[in-house]
């Protein structure tokens, strides 16, 4: 997915993983941020999607302009099958649609 991005692309890629990420050749204004997999405090089990969801909410709060007319966006949440990440994907979609409809 990253390999086919145009050279003029900019933004942030968030990957939820406990493993280090390999070095990738990215467009200059593209960043990859790794967030660790959260652990459920009650069960001690991995809570996949929790930290990804927080990262998505943080990105929306920081980077989504109140009016984004004329802009183009692409968002892909690769773990959409998990309920937490699916909710994060829906928040991104809702925020983008609202911003682009202004």
C-alpha positions in Angstrom: 0.0 0.0 0.0 2.7 2.5 1.0 4.8 1.7 -2.1 2.1 3.0 -4.4 1.6 6.3 -2.7 2.4 9.3 -5.0 5.7 11.1 -4.1 3.7 14.2 -3.2 1.8 12.3 -0.5 1.9 13.4 3.1 0.5 12.2 6.3 1.0 9.6 9.0 0.8 5.8 9.0 0.0 4.2 12.4 0.9 0.6 12.9 -0.1 -1.3 16.0 2.6 -3.8 16.8 4.8 -5.1 19.5 7.6 -5.7 17.0 10.0 -3.2 15.5 9.0 -2.0 12.0 11.3 -2.5 9.1 12.8 0.6 7.4 10.7 1.6 4.5 11.3 4.0 1.6 8.6 6.7 2.1 7.7 10.0 0.5 9.5 12.8 2.3 6.4 14.1 4.2 5.1 10.6 5.3 5.8 9.3 8.7 5.2 5.9 10.3 4.3 5.7 13.9 4.3 2.4 15.8 2.0 2.0 18.8 2.3 -1.1 21.1 -0.6 -3.5 21.5 -2.4 -2.7 24.7 -3.0 -5.2 27.4 -6.3 -5.6 29.1 -5.7 -4.8 32.8 -8.3 -7.3 34.0 -7.3 -10.3 32.0 -3.7 -9.6 31.0 -4.7 -10.5 27.4 -3.7 -8.4 24.4 -6.4 -5.8 23.6 -5.7 -5.3 19.9 -7.1 -2.1 18.5 -7.1 -0.1 21.7 -3.9 1.9 21.1 -4.7 2.1 17.4 -8.1 3.6 18.3 -6.4 6.2 20.6 -3.9 7.1 17.9 -6.8 7.6 15.4 -8.7 9.8 17.8 -5.5 11.8 18.5 -4.8 12.2 14.7 -8.4 13.4 14.1 -8.2 15.9 16.9 -4.9 17.3 15.8 -5.0 17.2 12.0 -8.6 17.3 10.8 -9.4 20.9 9.7 -12.9 22.1 10.5 -13.3 22.8 6.8 -11.4 20.6 4.3 -13.1 21.6 1.0 -10.8 21.1 -1.9 -8.7 18.6 0.0 -8.4 14.9 -0.7 -7.9 12.2 2.0 -7.3 8.5 2.1 -7.7 6.5 5.2 -7.3 2.8 5.5 -7.6 0.8 8.8 -6.2 -2.6 8.1 -7.6 -4.3 11.2 -11.2 -3.4 10.4 -12.3 -6.9 11.4 -11.7 -6.2 15.1 -14.5 -4.2 16.8 -12.3 -1.5 18.3 -10.5 -0.8 15.1 -13.7 -1.0 13.2 -15.1 1.8 15.4 -11.9 3.8 14.7 -12.4 3.4 11.0 -16.0 4.6 11.3 -14.9 7.7 13.2 -12.3 8.5 10.5 -14.9 8.1 7.8 -17.5 10.2 9.7 -15.0 13.0 10.4 -13.7 13.0 6.8 -17.2 13.1 5.3 -18.3 15.9 7.6 -15.2 17.9 6.8 -15.5 17.4 3.0 -19.2 18.3 3.0 -18.5 21.8 4.3 
